[in-house]
Amino acid sequence: MIISGTIEQRLVKRLQDGEKSAARDFYTLYADYLAGICSRYIDDEDDLKDVFQDALIHIFTHIGDFQYRGAGSLQAWVSKVMVNQSLKYLRTKQQHEFVLLDEDISEEVEDEEPPISDIPPDVIRQMLNRLPVGYRTVLNLYVFEGKSHREIAQMLGIKENSSASQLHRAKHQLAKMIKEYSVECKI
């Protein structure tokens, strides 16, 4: 999602000035994008709505502290708020399902990449939602947020090697689902 720097900068100014229509414009521009981020972490629809609302409240309450730093800076900030609210929810609900490291997983390497380009995005999203919460959380933070295992470990209160293990297992399980789907649908 790309919003021009001029529109973004004007929107920040309007929000910071307390203009009521600015909140509606913000919602129109960012709601779907932010809901998409939230849905990568929270799979229950009611919980997603709660986390989304909490993130919006945080954004509107703290917009006065935000400093515009150029095109994309508002989007980056609100994305970070949404990720943090999602992680806060997961920590509060104690839903991190991090598997113990003594569980063995096959280290065999697939000969070829699964044919992911032939799978509809909604199906991929469903596959991601079927991953255990811990796997999905680490995968999202690593792949979509670009966090290192050290950063993920700090954010989630786990060990670095646990983060790496969760990512490996998430990829392994996802590849297995993709392969099964490909066989099922003859891709």
Sequence and secondary structure as in RCSB ss.txt:
>XXXX:A:sequence
MIISGTIEQRLVKRLQDGEKSAARDFYTLYADYLAGICSRYIDDEDDLKDVFQDALIHIFTHIGDFQYRGAGSLQ
AWVSKVMVNQSLKYLRTKQQHEFVLLDEDISEEVEDEEPPISDIPPDVIRQMLNRLPVGYRTVLNLYVFEGKSHR
EIAQMLGIKENSSASQLHRAKHQLAKMIKEYSVECKI
>XXXX:A:secstr
    HHHHHHHHHHHHTT HHHHHHHHHHHHHHHHHHHHHH  SHHHHHHHHHHHHHHHHHHGGG    STTHHH
HHHHHHHHHHHHHHHHHTT      TTS       SS   GGGS HHHHHHHHHHS HHHHHHHIIIIIS   HH
HHHHHHT  HHHHHHHHHHHHHHHHHHHHHHHHHHT 
